[in-house]
Amino acid sequence: MQHDEMIGKVQSLAGLPSRGPAERATLAVLTTLAERLPSGLAGHVAAQLPPELAAPMRQAADSPGQGHAQPVSGRFGLTTFTGRVAGRAGTDEDAAVRESAAVLEVLDAAVSPELMEKVAGALPADIRELLPAGRATDDTG
């Protein structure tokens, strides 16, 4: 899936007024997701994304926890996840939840199903709830 198509789908799914907020939301979610996933897995996700979206994800995966009070391991739950997304996207946490779900739905369509199964398996249940319905209920473990 190409960059413009991904941003357009996020804009539509999240009900955002223009491409600017959709781009910010997409980058915020992908960066935060990269901090939450094991770096190797984040790198595999980035490899299947357009370069404009892959670069920030790779950078976050290479320096997890940078600028945050969380441990370097990057392990955190939904509250921290959406708080980081809200801060990066310049929105509130309710919007961050909605935008995160939209970005993750587009990501689910953009990368291989096998890779998304690994992503779902690496996330705690509360963040997994943001994934599309079928993926959110998968029991990968």
The first five atom37 places (N, CA, C, CB, O) and aatype in JSON, in Angstrom:
{
  "aatype": [12, 5, 8, 3, 6, 12, 9, 7, 11, 19, 5, 15, 10, 0, 7, 10, 14, 15, 1, 7, 14, 0, 6, 1, 0, 16, 10, 0, 19, 10, 16, 16, 10, 0, 6, 1, 10, 14, 15, 7, 10, 0, 7, 8, 19, 0, 0, 5, 10, 14, 14, 6, 10, 0, 0, 14, 12, 1, 5, 0, 0, 3, 15, 14, 7, 5, 7, 8, 0, 5, 14, 19, 15, 7, 1, 13, 7, 10, 16, 16, 13, 16, 7, 1, 19, 0, 7, 1, 0, 7, 16, 3, 6, 3, 0, 0, 19, 1, 6, 15, 0, 0, 19, 10, 6, 19, 10, 3, 0, 0, 19, 15, 14, 6, 10, 12, 6, 11, 19, 0, 7, 0, 10, 14, 0, 3, 9, 1, 6, 10, 10, 14, 0, 7, 1, 0, 16, 3, 3, 16, 7],
  "atom_mask": [
    [1, 1, 1, 1, 1],
    [1, 1, 1, 1, 1],
    [1, 1, 1, 1, 1],
    [1, 1, 1, 1, 1],
    [1, 1, 1, 1, 1],
    [1, 1, 1, 1, 1],
    [1, 1, 1, 1, 1],
    [1, 1, 1, 0, 1],
    [1, 1, 1, 1, 1],
    [1, 1, 1, 1, 1],
    [1, 1, 1, 1, 1],
    [1, 1, 1, 1, 1],
    [1, 1, 1, 1, 1],
    [1, 1, 1, 1, 1],
    [1, 1, 1, 0, 1],
    [1, 1, 1, 1, 1],
    [1, 1, 1, 1, 1],
    [1, 1, 1, 1, 1],
    [1, 1, 1, 1, 1],
    [1, 1, 1, 0, 1],
    [1, 1, 1, 1, 1],
    [1, 1, 1, 1, 1],
    [1, 1, 1, 1, 1],
    [1, 1, 1, 1, 1],
    [1, 1, 1, 1, 1],
    [1, 1, 1, 1, 1],
    [1, 1, 1, 1, 1],
    [1, 1, 1, 1, 1],
    [1, 1, 1, 1, 1],
    [1, 1, 1, 1, 1],
    [1, 1, 1, 1, 1],
    [1, 1, 1, 1, 1],
    [1, 1, 1, 1, 1],
    [1, 1, 1, 1, 1],
    [1, 1, 1, 1, 1],
    [1, 1, 1, 1, 1],
    [1, 1, 1, 1, 1],
    [1, 1, 1, 1, 1],
    [1, 1, 1, 1, 1],
    [1, 1, 1, 0, 1],
    [1, 1, 1, 1, 1],
    [1, 1, 1, 1, 1],
    [1, 1, 1, 0, 1],
    [1, 1, 1, 1, 1],
    [1, 1, 1, 1, 1],
    [1, 1, 1, 1, 1],
    [1, 1, 1, 1, 1],
    [1, 1, 1, 1, 1],
    [1, 1, 1, 1, 1],
    [1, 1, 1, 1, 1],
    [1, 1, 1, 1, 1],
    [1, 1, 1, 1, 1],
    [1, 1, 1, 1, 1],
    [1, 1, 1, 1, 1],
    [1, 1, 1, 1, 1],
    [1, 1, 1, 1, 1],
    [1, 1, 1, 1, 1],
    [1, 1, 1, 1, 1],
    [1, 1, 1, 1, 1],
    [1, 1, 1, 1, 1],
    [1, 1, 1, 1, 1],
    [1, 1, 1, 1, 1],
    [1, 1, 1, 1, 1],
    [1, 1, 1, 1, 1],
    [1, 1, 1, 0, 1],
    [1, 1, 1, 1, 1],
    [1, 1, 1, 0, 1],
    [1, 1, 1, 1, 1],
    [1, 1, 1, 1, 1],
    [1, 1, 1, 1, 1],
    [1, 1, 1, 1, 1],
    [1, 1, 1, 1, 1],
    [1, 1, 1, 1, 1],
    [1, 1, 1, 0, 1],
    [1, 1, 1, 1, 1],
    [1, 1, 1, 1, 1],
    [1, 1, 1, 0, 1],
    [1, 1, 1, 1, 1],
    [1, 1, 1, 1, 1],
    [1, 1, 1, 1, 1],
    [1, 1, 1, 1, 1],
    [1, 1, 1, 1, 1],
    [1, 1, 1, 0, 1],
    [1, 1, 1, 1, 1],
    [1, 1, 1, 1, 1],
    [1, 1, 1, 1, 1],
    [1, 1, 1, 0, 1],
    [1, 1, 1, 1, 1],
    [1, 1, 1, 1, 1],
    [1, 1, 1, 0, 1],
    [1, 1, 1, 1, 1],
    [1, 1, 1, 1, 1],
    [1, 1, 1, 1, 1],
    [1, 1, 1, 1, 1],
    [1, 1, 1, 1, 1],
    [1, 1, 1, 1, 1],
    [1, 1, 1, 1, 1],
    [1, 1, 1, 1, 1],
    [1, 1, 1, 1, 1],
    [1, 1, 1, 1, 1],
    [1, 1, 1, 1, 1],
    [1, 1, 1, 1, 1],
    [1, 1, 1, 1, 1],
    [1, 1, 1, 1, 1],
    [1, 1, 1, 1, 1],
    [1, 1, 1, 1, 1],
    [1, 1, 1, 1, 1],
    [1, 1, 1, 1, 1],
    [1, 1, 1, 1, 1],
    [1, 1, 1, 1, 1],
    [1, 1, 1, 1, 1],
    [1, 1, 1, 1, 1],
    [1, 1, 1, 1, 1],
    [1, 1, 1, 1, 1],
    [1, 1, 1, 1, 1],
    [1, 1, 1, 1, 1],
    [1, 1, 1, 1, 1],
    [1, 1, 1, 1, 1],
    [1, 1, 1, 1, 1],
    [1, 1, 1, 1, 1],
    [1, 1, 1, 0, 1],
    [1, 1, 1, 1, 1],
    [1, 1, 1, 1, 1],
    [1, 1, 1, 1, 1],
    [1, 1, 1, 1, 1],
    [1, 1, 1, 1, 1],
    [1, 1, 1, 1, 1],
    [1, 1, 1, 1, 1],
    [1, 1, 1, 1, 1],
    [1, 1, 1, 1, 1],
    [1, 1, 1, 1, 1],
    [1, 1, 1, 1, 1],
    [1, 1, 1, 1, 1],
    [1, 1, 1, 0, 1],
    [1, 1, 1, 1, 1],
    [1, 1, 1, 1, 1],
    [1, 1, 1, 1, 1],
    [1, 1, 1, 1, 1],
    [1, 1, 1, 1, 1],
    [1, 1, 1, 1, 1],
    [1, 1, 1, 0, 1]
  ],
  "atom_positions": [
    [[0.85, -1.17, 0.0], [0.0, 0.0, 0.0], [0.9, 1.24, 0.0], [-0.97, -0.01, 1.23], [1.89, 1.3, 0.73]],
    [[0.55, 2.21, -0.8], [1.34, 3.43, -0.93], [1.02, 4.41, 0.21], [1.09, 4.08, -2.3], [-0.03, 4.33, 0.84]],
    [[1.95, 5.33, 0.44], [1.83, 6.33, 1.5], [0.52, 7.11, 1.41], [3.01, 7.3, 1.43], [-0.22, 7.17, 2.39]],
    [[0.22, 7.7, 0.26], [-0.98, 8.53, 0.13], [-2.25, 7.73, 0.38], [-1.03, 9.15, -1.25], [-3.21, 8.25, 0.97]],
    [[-2.27, 6.49, -0.07], [-3.44, 5.64, 0.16], [-3.61, 5.36, 1.65], [-3.31, 4.31, -0.63], [-4.73, 5.4, 2.17]],
    [[-2.51, 5.07, 2.33], [-2.59, 4.79, 3.77], [-3.11, 6.02, 4.53], [-1.21, 4.37, 4.31], [-3.99, 5.89, 5.38]],
    [[-2.56, 7.18, 4.22], [-2.97, 8.4, 4.92], [-4.45, 8.71, 4.65], [-2.09, 9.6, 4.5], [-5.18, 9.1, 5.55]],
    [[-4.87, 8.53, 3.4], [-6.27, 8.75, 3.05], [-7.21, 7.82, 3.81], [0.0, 0.0, 0.0], [-8.28, 8.23, 4.25]],
    [[-6.81, 6.57, 3.95], [-7.65, 5.61, 4.68], [-7.7, 5.95, 6.17], [-7.11, 4.18, 4.49], [-8.76, 5.85, 6.79]],
    [[-6.57, 6.36, 6.75], [-6.57, 6.77, 8.15], [-7.48, 7.98, 8.33], [-5.13, 7.1, 8.64], [-8.27, 8.03, 9.28]],
    [[-7.38, 8.95, 7.43], [-8.22, 10.14, 7.51], [-9.7, 9.76, 7.51], [-7.92, 11.1, 6.34], [-10.47, 10.27, 8.32]],
    [[-10.08, 8.88, 6.61], [-11.47, 8.45, 6.49], [-11.93, 7.68, 7.72], [-11.65, 7.61, 5.25], [-12.98, 7.98, 8.29]],
    [[-11.15, 6.67, 8.13], [-11.55, 5.83, 9.26], [-11.62, 6.6, 10.58], [-10.57, 4.68, 9.41], [-12.51, 6.34, 11.4]],
    [[-10.7, 7.54, 10.78], [-10.66, 8.29, 12.03], [-11.56, 9.53, 12.0], [-9.23, 8.7, 12.34], [-11.73, 10.2, 13.01]],
    [[-12.13, 9.82, 10.84], [-12.99, 10.99, 10.72], [-12.23, 12.3, 10.88], [0.0, 0.0, 0.0], [-12.75, 13.26, 11.46]],
    [[-11.01, 12.35, 10.36], [-10.18, 13.54, 10.49], [-10.5, 14.52, 9.36], [-8.68, 13.17, 10.48], [-10.84, 14.1, 8.26]],
    [[-10.38, 15.83, 9.63], [-10.8, 16.84, 8.68], [-9.89, 17.0, 7.45], [-10.9, 18.14, 9.37], [-10.34, 17.48, 6.41]],
    [[-8.63, 16.6, 7.57], [-7.71, 16.77, 6.44], [-6.56, 15.78, 6.54], [-7.17, 18.23, 6.39], [-6.47, 15.02, 7.51]],
    [[-5.7, 15.8, 5.54], [-4.58, 14.88, 5.5], [-3.52, 15.2, 6.55], [-3.95, 14.89, 4.13], [-2.83, 14.29, 7.02]],
    [[-3.38, 16.46, 6.93], [-2.37, 16.84, 7.93], [-2.53, 16.09, 9.24], [0.0, 0.0, 0.0], [-1.59, 15.45, 9.71]],
    [[-3.71, 16.17, 9.86], [-3.92, 15.41, 11.1], [-3.8, 13.9, 10.9], [-5.28, 15.73, 11.67], [-3.35, 13.19, 11.8]],
    [[-4.2, 13.41, 9.74], [-4.08, 11.97, 9.46], [-2.62, 11.56, 9.38], [-4.81, 11.6, 8.15], [-2.25, 10.5, 9.87]],
    [[-1.79, 12.38, 8.78], [-0.35, 12.11, 8.69], [0.27, 12.13, 10.09], [0.35, 13.16, 7.78], [1.05, 11.25, 10.45]],
    [[-0.09, 13.15, 10.89], [0.43, 13.23, 12.26], [0.01, 12.03, 13.09], [-0.05, 14.53, 12.95], [0.81, 11.45, 13.82]],
    [[-1.26, 11.64, 12.97], [-1.76, 10.48, 13.72], [-1.04, 9.21, 13.29], [-3.28, 10.32, 13.52], [-0.66, 8.4, 14.14]],
    [[-0.87, 9.04, 12.0], [-0.21, 7.83, 11.5], [1.22, 7.74, 12.01], [-0.23, 7.82, 9.97], [1.64, 6.69, 12.49]],
    [[1.96, 8.82, 11.9], [3.34, 8.82, 12.38], [3.39, 8.61, 13.89], [4.04, 10.14, 12.01], [4.26, 7.9, 14.39]],
    [[2.47, 9.23, 14.62], [2.45, 9.08, 16.08], [2.19, 7.64, 16.49], [1.38, 10.0, 16.69], [2.86, 7.12, 17.38]],
    [[1.22, 7.0, 15.85], [0.88, 5.62, 16.19], [2.02, 4.67, 15.81], [-0.42, 5.19, 15.5], [2.4, 3.81, 16.6]],
    [[2.56, 4.82, 14.6], [3.62, 3.92, 14.17], [4.88, 4.08, 15.03], [3.96, 4.16, 12.7], [5.54, 3.09, 15.36]],
    [[5.21, 5.3, 15.39], [6.37, 5.54, 16.26], [6.16, 4.9, 17.62], [6.63, 7.04, 16.42], [7.05, 4.24, 18.15]],
    [[4.98, 5.09, 18.19], [4.67, 4.53, 19.51], [4.61, 3.0, 19.44], [3.34, 5.1, 20.04], [5.07, 2.32, 20.36]],
    [[4.04, 2.47, 18.37], [4.0, 1.02, 18.2], [5.42, 0.46, 18.14], [3.22, 0.64, 16.92], [5.7, -0.58, 18.73]],
    [[6.31, 1.14, 17.43], [7.71, 0.69, 17.33], [8.38, 0.66, 18.7], [8.5, 1.59, 16.38], [9.2, -0.21, 18.97]],
    [[8.02, 1.61, 19.56], [8.58, 1.62, 20.92], [8.05, 0.46, 21.75], [8.26, 2.95, 21.62], [8.72, -0.03, 22.66]],
    [[6.84, 0.02, 21.44], [6.19, -1.03, 22.23], [6.58, -2.43, 21.8], [4.7, -0.89, 22.14], [6.59, -3.36, 22.61]],
    [[6.91, -2.6, 20.51], [7.25, -3.92, 19.98], [8.73, -4.22, 20.18], [6.9, -4.01, 18.49], [9.54, -3.31, 20.31]],
    [[9.09, -5.5, 20.2], [10.52, -5.85, 20.14], [11.11, -5.23, 18.87], [10.73, -7.41, 20.16], [10.46, -5.21, 17.83]],
    [[12.35, -4.72, 18.95], [12.91, -3.96, 17.82], [12.97, -4.76, 16.53], [14.29, -3.47, 18.17], [12.74, -4.2, 15.45]],
    [[13.27, -6.04, 16.6], [13.31, -6.85, 15.38], [11.95, -6.91, 14.7], [0.0, 0.0, 0.0], [11.87, -6.83, 13.47]],
    [[10.9, -7.06, 15.48], [9.54, -7.12, 14.93], [9.16, -5.77, 14.35], [8.53, -7.54, 16.02], [8.56, -5.71, 13.27]],
    [[9.49, -4.69, 15.04], [9.2, -3.35, 14.52], [9.92, -3.14, 13.19], [9.64, -2.27, 15.55], [9.36, -2.52, 12.28]],
    [[11.13, -3.64, 13.08], [11.87, -3.53, 11.83], [11.21, -4.28, 10.7], [0.0, 0.0, 0.0], [11.21, -3.81, 9.56]],
    [[10.64, -5.45, 10.99], [9.93, -6.23, 9.97], [8.68, -5.49, 9.5], [9.55, -7.62, 10.52], [8.36, -5.49, 8.32]],
    [[7.96, -4.85, 10.45], [6.79, -4.06, 10.08], [7.22, -2.9, 9.19], [6.04, -3.53, 11.34], [6.62, -2.66, 8.14]],
    [[8.26, -2.18, 9.61], [8.75, -1.03, 8.84], [9.15, -1.44, 7.42], [9.95, -0.38, 9.55], [8.95, -0.67, 6.48]],
    [[9.69, -2.63, 7.27], [10.14, -3.1, 5.96], [8.98, -3.25, 4.97], [10.86, -4.42, 6.09], [9.19, -3.24, 3.76]],
    [[7.76, -3.38, 5.48], [6.6, -3.55, 4.61], [5.82, -2.25, 4.4], [5.68, -4.6, 5.17], [4.75, -2.25, 3.8]],
    [[6.38, -1.14, 4.91], [5.71, 0.16, 4.8], [6.4, 1.05, 3.78], [5.67, 0.85, 6.17], [7.57, 0.83, 3.44]],
    [[5.68, 2.06, 3.27], [6.33, 3.05, 2.41], [7.46, 3.74, 3.18], [5.3, 4.09, 1.9], [7.38, 3.88, 4.4]],
    [[8.51, 4.19, 2.48], [9.68, 4.79, 3.15], [9.34, 5.93, 4.11], [10.64, 5.29, 2.12], [9.97, 6.07, 5.16]],
    [[8.36, 6.76, 3.74], [8.01, 7.91, 4.59], [7.48, 7.49, 5.96], [6.97, 8.77, 3.89], [7.6, 8.22, 6.94]],
    [[6.89, 6.31, 6.02], [6.34, 5.8, 7.28], [7.31, 4.83, 7.96], [5.0, 5.12, 7.03], [7.28, 4.68, 9.18]],
    [[8.14, 4.19, 7.18], [9.08, 3.22, 7.73], [10.2, 3.89, 8.5], [9.66, 2.37, 6.62], [10.61, 3.39, 9.55]],
    [[10.7, 5.01, 8.01], [11.86, 5.67, 8.63], [11.61, 6.05, 10.09], [12.24, 6.9, 7.85], [12.43, 5.72, 10.95]],
    [[10.51, 6.74, 10.42], [10.29, 7.07, 11.82], [10.08, 5.84, 12.7], [9.1, 7.98, 11.95], [10.43, 5.84, 13.88]],
    [[9.51, 4.8, 12.12], [9.29, 3.57, 12.87], [10.63, 2.89, 13.18], [8.37, 2.61, 12.09], [10.84, 2.4, 14.29]],
    [[11.51, 2.86, 12.2], [12.85, 2.27, 12.42], [13.62, 3.07, 13.46], [13.64, 2.22, 11.1], [14.29, 2.49, 14.32]],
    [[13.54, 4.39, 13.37], [14.26, 5.24, 14.31], [13.76, 4.99, 15.74], [14.08, 6.73, 13.94], [14.57, 4.9, 16.66]],
    [[12.45, 4.89, 15.93], [11.9, 4.63, 17.25], [12.31, 3.25, 17.75], [10.38, 4.75, 17.23], [12.59, 3.07, 18.94]],
    [[12.34, 2.27, 16.87], [12.72, 0.91, 17.25], [14.19, 0.85, 17.67], [12.47, -0.08, 16.1], [14.56, 0.08, 18.55]],
    [[15.01, 1.68, 17.04], [16.44, 1.69, 17.36], [16.75, 2.4, 18.67], [17.2, 2.34, 16.25], [17.81, 2.17, 19.27]],
    [[15.83, 3.27, 19.12], [16.08, 3.99, 20.37], [14.83, 3.98, 21.24], [16.53, 5.44, 20.09], [14.28, 5.05, 21.53]],
    [[14.36, 2.79, 21.66], [13.13, 2.71, 22.45], [13.24, 3.44, 23.77], [12.77, 1.26, 22.69], [14.28, 3.41, 24.43]],
    [[12.16, 4.08, 24.14], [12.1, 4.78, 25.43], [12.76, 6.13, 25.42], [0.0, 0.0, 0.0], [12.74, 6.83, 26.43]],
    [[13.36, 6.53, 24.3], [14.06, 7.81, 24.25], [13.08, 8.94, 24.53], [14.76, 8.01, 22.88], [12.04, 9.04, 23.89]],
    [[13.44, 9.79, 25.48], [12.62, 10.94, 25.81], [11.4, 10.61, 26.64], [0.0, 0.0, 0.0], [10.55, 11.47, 26.84]],
    [[11.29, 9.4, 27.13], [10.14, 9.0, 27.94], [10.6, 8.44, 29.27], [9.27, 7.97, 27.18], [11.74, 7.99, 29.42]],
    [[9.69, 8.47, 30.22], [10.02, 7.98, 31.55], [9.94, 6.45, 31.63], [9.08, 8.59, 32.57], [10.29, 5.87, 32.66]],
    [[9.48, 5.81, 30.56], [9.34, 4.35, 30.59], [10.71, 3.68, 30.48], [8.43, 3.88, 29.45], [11.65, 4.27, 29.95]],
    [[10.82, 2.48, 30.97], [12.08, 1.74, 30.85], [12.42, 1.48, 29.39], [12.0, 0.41, 31.6], [11.54, 1.49, 28.52]],
    [[13.68, 1.26, 29.12], [14.16, 1.04, 27.78], [13.49, -0.17, 27.12], [15.66, 0.85, 27.79], [13.4, -0.23, 25.9]],
    [[13.02, -1.11, 27.91], [12.37, -2.29, 27.35], [11.15, -1.94, 26.51], [11.96, -3.24, 28.46], [10.74, -2.73, 25.66]],
    [[10.58, -0.76, 26.72], [9.44, -0.33, 25.91], [8.14, -1.02, 26.27], [0.0, 0.0, 0.0], [7.18, -0.9, 25.52]],
    [[8.08, -1.73, 27.35], [6.86, -2.45, 27.73], [5.93, -1.51, 28.49], [7.19, -3.69, 28.58], [6.25, -1.04, 29.58]],
    [[4.78, -1.26, 27.89], [3.79, -0.41, 28.53], [2.42, -0.75, 27.99], [4.11, 1.09, 28.3], [2.29, -1.41, 26.96]],
    [[1.39, -0.31, 28.7], [0.02, -0.64, 28.35], [-0.69, 0.45, 27.56], [0.0, 0.0, 0.0], [-0.06, 1.38, 27.05]],
    [[-2.0, 0.31, 27.47], [-2.83, 1.18, 26.65], [-2.76, 2.64, 27.08], [-4.25, 0.71, 26.68], [-2.69, 3.52, 26.23]],
    [[-2.79, 2.91, 28.38], [-2.79, 4.29, 28.85], [-1.53, 5.02, 28.4], [-2.9, 4.33, 30.38], [-1.61, 6.15, 27.91]],
    [[-0.39, 4.39, 28.56], [0.86, 5.01, 28.12], [0.89, 5.1, 26.6], [2.07, 4.21, 28.62], [1.32, 6.12, 26.06]],
    [[0.44, 4.06, 25.92], [0.42, 4.05, 24.46], [-0.38, 5.24, 23.93], [-0.17, 2.73, 23.93], [0.12, 6.02, 23.13]],
    [[-1.63, 5.37, 24.38], [-2.47, 6.45, 23.86], [-1.99, 7.82, 24.35], [-3.92, 6.24, 24.28], [-2.16, 8.82, 23.65]],
    [[-1.39, 7.87, 25.53], [-0.82, 9.13, 26.0], [0.31, 9.61, 25.1], [0.0, 0.0, 0.0], [0.4, 10.79, 24.77]],
    [[1.16, 8.68, 24.69], [2.26, 9.03, 23.77], [1.72, 9.43, 22.41], [3.24, 7.85, 23.62], [2.2, 10.4, 21.81]],
    [[0.72, 8.69, 21.92], [0.13, 9.05, 20.62], [-0.48, 10.45, 20.7], [-0.94, 8.01, 20.21], [-0.29, 11.26, 19.79]],
    [[-1.22, 10.73, 21.75], [-1.85, 12.04, 21.9], [-0.81, 13.15, 21.92], [-2.68, 12.1, 23.19], [-0.98, 14.18, 21.26]],
    [[0.27, 12.95, 22.65], [1.33, 13.95, 22.71], [1.98, 14.19, 21.37], [0.0, 0.0, 0.0], [2.25, 15.33, 21.0]],
    [[2.22, 13.13, 20.65], [2.87, 13.25, 19.34], [1.94, 13.82, 18.27], [3.39, 11.89, 18.88], [2.38, 14.58, 17.41]],
    [[0.67, 13.46, 18.34], [-0.28, 13.9, 17.32], [-0.89, 15.26, 17.66], [-1.39, 12.86, 17.14], [-1.56, 15.87, 16.83]],
    [[-0.67, 15.73, 18.89], [-1.23, 17.02, 19.3], [-2.73, 16.96, 19.49], [0.0, 0.0, 0.0], [-3.46, 17.86, 19.08]],
    [[-3.19, 15.87, 20.11], [-4.62, 15.67, 20.3], [-4.88, 15.19, 21.72], [-5.18, 14.67, 19.26], [-3.94, 15.05, 22.5]],
    [[-6.13, 14.91, 22.07], [-6.43, 14.39, 23.4], [-6.45, 12.86, 23.36], [-7.78, 14.94, 23.92], [-6.38, 12.26, 22.29]],
    [[-6.55, 12.25, 24.53], [-6.44, 10.79, 24.59], [-7.63, 10.07, 23.96], [-6.29, 10.35, 26.03], [-7.47, 8.97, 23.42]],
    [[-8.82, 10.66, 24.03], [-9.97, 10.02, 23.36], [-9.74, 9.97, 21.85], [-11.28, 10.79, 23.67], [-9.99, 8.94, 21.22]],
    [[-9.28, 11.08, 21.28], [-8.97, 11.1, 19.85], [-7.83, 10.14, 19.54], [-8.61, 12.54, 19.39], [-7.81, 9.5, 18.5]],
    [[-6.86, 10.05, 20.46], [-5.72, 9.16, 20.24], [-6.17, 7.7, 20.17], [-4.68, 9.33, 21.37], [-5.62, 6.93, 19.39]],
    [[-7.14, 7.32, 20.96], [-7.67, 5.95, 20.91], [-8.31, 5.7, 19.54], [-8.71, 5.7, 22.05], [-8.04, 4.69, 18.9]],
    [[-9.15, 6.63, 19.1], [-9.84, 6.5, 17.81], [-8.82, 6.49, 16.66], [-10.84, 7.66, 17.62], [-8.92, 5.67, 15.75]],
    [[-7.85, 7.39, 16.71], [-6.85, 7.47, 15.65], [-5.94, 6.24, 15.66], [-6.01, 8.74, 15.8], [-5.56, 5.74, 14.59]],
    [[-5.6, 5.74, 16.84], [-4.77, 4.53, 16.93], [-5.48, 3.35, 16.3], [-4.42, 4.23, 18.39], [-4.87, 2.58, 15.56]],
    [[-6.77, 3.2, 16.59], [-7.54, 2.09, 16.01], [-7.57, 2.21, 14.49], [-8.98, 2.07, 16.58], [-7.46, 1.21, 13.79]],
    [[-7.73, 3.43, 13.97], [-7.76, 3.64, 12.52], [-6.42, 3.29, 11.89], [-8.14, 5.1, 12.19], [-6.37, 2.59, 10.88]],
    [[-5.33, 3.76, 12.49], [-4.0, 3.48, 11.94], [-3.72, 1.98, 11.99], [-2.91, 4.26, 12.73], [-3.19, 1.41, 11.03]],
    [[-4.07, 1.33, 13.09], [-3.81, -0.1, 13.19], [-4.67, -0.91, 12.21], [-4.07, -0.57, 14.61], [-4.23, -1.96, 11.74]],
    [[-5.86, -0.43, 11.91], [-6.68, -1.11, 10.9], [-6.04, -0.99, 9.52], [-8.12, -0.52, 10.88], [-6.01, -1.95, 8.75]],
    [[-5.54, 0.2, 9.21], [-4.87, 0.39, 7.92], [-3.57, -0.43, 7.87], [-4.57, 1.89, 7.67], [-3.25, -1.03, 6.85]],
    [[-2.84, -0.44, 8.98], [-1.62, -1.24, 9.05], [-1.93, -2.71, 8.83], [-0.92, -1.04, 10.4], [-1.18, -3.41, 8.14]],
    [[-3.02, -3.19, 9.4], [-3.43, -4.58, 9.25], [-3.65, -4.93, 7.78], [-4.71, -4.85, 10.05], [-3.36, -6.05, 7.35]],
    [[-4.16, -3.97, 7.01], [-4.38, -4.2, 5.58], [-3.1, -4.04, 4.77], [-5.45, -3.25, 5.06], [-2.99, -4.58, 3.67]],
    [[-2.13, -3.3, 5.3], [-0.93, -2.96, 4.54], [0.19, -3.98, 4.65], [-0.42, -1.63, 4.99], [1.01, -4.09, 3.73]],
    [[0.24, -4.73, 5.74], [1.33, -5.69, 5.92], [0.77, -7.11, 5.87], [2.07, -5.43, 7.26], [-0.44, -7.31, 5.9]],
    [[1.65, -8.07, 5.8], [1.22, -9.46, 5.66], [0.44, -9.92, 6.89], [2.43, -10.37, 5.42], [0.72, -9.49, 8.01]],
    [[-0.54, -10.8, 6.68], [-1.32, -11.32, 7.82], [-0.43, -12.01, 8.85], [-2.38, -12.3, 7.33], [-0.67, -11.9, 10.05]],
    [[0.58, -12.72, 8.39], [1.48, -13.42, 9.33], [2.21, -12.43, 10.23], [2.49, -14.27, 8.57], [2.39, -12.68, 11.43]],
    [[2.63, -11.32, 9.65], [3.33, -10.3, 10.44], [2.37, -9.66, 11.44], [3.94, -9.23, 9.52], [2.76, -9.41, 12.59]],
    [[1.15, -9.38, 11.03], [0.19, -8.78, 11.97], [-0.16, -9.75, 13.09], [-1.08, -8.36, 11.23], [-0.45, -9.32, 14.21]],
    [[-0.13, -11.05, 12.82], [-0.34, -12.01, 13.9], [0.78, -11.91, 14.93], [-0.41, -13.45, 13.33], [0.53, -12.0, 16.13]],
    [[2.0, -11.71, 14.46], [3.13, -11.54, 15.37], [3.0, -10.24, 16.16], [4.46, -11.56, 14.6], [3.29, -10.2, 17.36]],
    [[2.58, -9.18, 15.48], [2.37, -7.89, 16.18], [1.32, -8.07, 17.26], [1.94, -6.78, 15.17], [1.52, -7.65, 18.4]],
    [[0.19, -8.67, 16.91], [-0.88, -8.88, 17.89], [-0.38, -9.7, 19.08], [-2.09, -9.58, 17.23], [-0.71, -9.41, 20.23]],
    [[0.42, -10.71, 18.8], [0.94, -11.56, 19.86], [1.93, -10.85, 20.77], [0.0, 0.0, 0.0], [2.13, -11.26, 21.92]],
    [[2.56, -9.78, 20.27], [3.54, -9.04, 21.07], [2.9, -7.94, 21.91], [4.59, -8.44, 20.17], [3.56, -7.35, 22.76]],
    [[1.63, -7.67, 21.67], [0.95, -6.59, 22.39], [0.14, -7.13, 23.56], [0.04, -5.81, 21.45], [-0.39, -8.24, 23.49]],
    [[0.04, -6.35, 24.64], [-0.83, -6.76, 25.74], [-2.3, -6.66, 25.3], [-0.58, -5.89, 27.01], [-2.62, -5.97, 24.33]],
    [[-3.17, -7.34, 26.02], [-4.58, -7.4, 25.64], [-5.22, -6.02, 25.5], [-5.35, -8.21, 26.67], [-6.04, -5.82, 24.6]],
    [[-4.86, -5.07, 26.36], [-5.52, -3.77, 26.28], [-5.17, -3.02, 25.0], [-5.14, -2.92, 27.49], [-6.04, -2.36, 24.43]],
    [[-3.95, -3.1, 24.54], [-3.59, -2.46, 23.27], [-4.13, -3.28, 22.1], [-2.05, -2.31, 23.15], [-4.53, -2.72, 21.08]],
    [[-4.15, -4.59, 22.23], [-4.68, -5.47, 21.18], [-6.13, -5.13, 20.87], [-4.55, -6.95, 21.59], [-6.6, -5.39, 19.76]],
    [[-6.85, -4.58, 21.82], [-8.25, -4.19, 21.6], [-8.38, -3.12, 20.51], [-8.86, -3.67, 22.9], [-9.46, -2.96, 19.94]],
    [[-7.3, -2.41, 20.22], [-7.33, -1.38, 19.17], [-7.24, -1.99, 17.77], [-6.18, -0.4, 19.37], [-7.53, -1.31, 16.78]],
    [[-6.83, -3.24, 17.67], [-6.69, -3.91, 16.38], [-8.07, -4.21, 15.81], [-5.86, -5.21, 16.52], [-9.05, -4.24, 16.55]],
    [[-8.16, -4.44, 14.49], [-9.45, -4.83, 13.9], [-10.04, -6.03, 14.62], [-9.3, -5.15, 12.4], [-9.29, -6.88, 15.13]],
    [[-11.34, -6.12, 14.68], [-12.05, -7.1, 15.51], [-11.5, -8.51, 15.41], [-13.49, -7.11, 15.15], [-11.24, -9.13, 16.45]],
    [[-11.32, -9.04, 14.24], [-10.83, -10.41, 14.1], [-9.44, -10.6, 14.67], [0.0, 0.0, 0.0], [-9.15, -11.64, 15.26]],
    [[-8.59, -9.61, 14.51], [-7.22, -9.7, 14.99], [-7.15, -9.49, 16.5], [-6.34, -8.67, 14.27], [-6.34, -10.11, 17.19]],
    [[-8.01, -8.63, 17.02], [-7.99, -8.31, 18.45], [-8.33, -9.52, 19.3], [-8.95, -7.18, 18.75], [-7.86, -9.64, 20.43]],
    [[-9.14, -10.41, 18.76], [-9.56, -11.57, 19.56], [-8.72, -12.8, 19.3], [-10.99, -11.9, 19.28], [-8.89, -13.83, 19.95]],
    [[-7.78, -12.7, 18.35], [-6.91, -13.85, 18.09], [-6.14, -14.19, 19.34], [-5.95, -13.56, 16.93], [-5.62, -13.31, 20.03]],
    [[-6.05, -15.46, 19.64], [-5.21, -15.92, 20.75], [-3.98, -16.54, 20.14], [-5.97, -16.94, 21.68], [-4.0, -17.7, 19.72]],
    [[-2.9, -15.75, 20.1], [-1.68, -16.21, 19.42], [-0.75, -16.94, 20.36], [-0.96, -15.04, 18.8], [0.33, -17.37, 19.95]],
    [[-1.14, -17.1, 21.6], [-0.2, -17.71, 22.51], [-0.72, -18.93, 23.12], [0.0, 0.0, 0.0], [-0.04, -19.57, 23.92]]
  ]
}
